């Protein structure tokens, strides 16, 4: 069995780990610096998880519509989705996750 087969099999696990690590960092940075939250993490974390899921669904929808219906390139569709989720992520955090 070649090493590349192991690397190929490990990719989904590594991507999931990187995603969880990035989302954790983003939550903690927003909590500490952007919103300076003092709320209990046990109350914020479920709301943050829902907001992250909503942003993921927005990304899927925007990319799907942009590529399959508007015939926009993959790269441009990803850029548009990233910009929209940056705005929606901030608004969700402001209005729900870190709401005082």
C-alpha positions in Angstrom: 0.0 0.0 0.0 1.5 3.3 -1.0 1.8 6.3 1.2 -0.5 8.4 -1.1 -3.4 6.0 -0.4 -3.0 6.8 3.4 -2.8 10.5 2.6 -5.8 10.3 0.4 -7.8 8.5 3.1 -6.7 11.0 5.8 -7.7 14.1 3.8 -11.4 14.3 4.9 -10.3 13.8 8.5 -7.6 16.5 8.2 -10.1 18.9 6.5 -12.6 18.4 9.3 -10.0 18.9 11.9 -8.8 22.1 10.2 -12.4 23.4 9.9 -13.0 22.7 13.6 -9.8 24.4 14.6 -10.6 27.4 12.4 -14.1 27.8 13.7 -12.9 27.5 17.3 -10.3 30.2 16.7 -12.9 32.4 15.0 -15.3 32.0 17.9 -12.7 32.8 20.6 -11.3 35.8 18.6 -14.7 37.2 18.1 -15.6 36.6 21.7 -12.5 38.2 23.1 -11.7 41.0 20.6 -14.7 41.9 18.4 -17.5 41.6 20.8 -15.7 41.5 24.2 -18.3 39.1 25.5 -18.7 38.2 29.1 -21.5 35.7 28.6 -21.3 32.1 29.5 -19.7 30.0 26.7 -22.4 27.4 27.3 -25.0 29.9 26.1 -23.0 31.3 23.2 -21.6 28.1 21.7 -24.9 26.6 20.6 -25.9 29.9 19.0 -22.5 30.1 17.3 -22.9 26.6 16.0 -26.3 27.4 14.4 -24.8 30.6 12.9 -21.9 28.6 11.4 -24.3 26.1 10.0 -26.4 28.9 8.5 -23.4 30.4 6.9 -22.4 27.0 5.5 -25.8 26.6 3.9 -25.6 30.1 2.5 -22.3 29.3 1.0 -23.7 26.1 -0.6 -26.7 27.9 -2.0 -24.8 30.9 -3.4 -22.2 28.7 -5.0 -24.8 26.3 -6.5 -26.9 29.2 -7.9 -23.9 31.1 -9.2 -22.3 28.2 -11.0 -25.3 26.2 -12.2 -27.8 29.0 -13.0 -25.8 32.2 -13.5 -22.9 30.4 -15.1 -20.4 32.2 -13.1 -16.9 30.7 -12.6 -16.1 28.6 -9.6 -13.6 31.1 -8.3 -16.0 34.1 -8.6 -18.8 32.1 -7.1 -16.6 31.3 -4.1 -15.5 34.9 -3.7 -19.1 36.1 -3.8 -20.1 33.5 -1.2 -17.2 34.4 1.0 -18.2 38.1 0.9 -21.8 37.3 1.7 -21.0 35.0 4.6 -18.6 37.5 6.0 -21.5 40.0 6.3 -24.0 37.4 7.4 -21.6 35.9 9.9 -21.0 39.3 11.5 -24.7 40.1 11.6 -25.5 36.8 13.1 -22.8 37.2 15.7 -24.0 40.7 16.5 -27.7 40.0 16.6 -27.7 36.5 18.1 -24.5 34.9 19.2 -23.0 37.7 21.2 -26.2 39.6 21.8 -26.2 41.4 25.2 
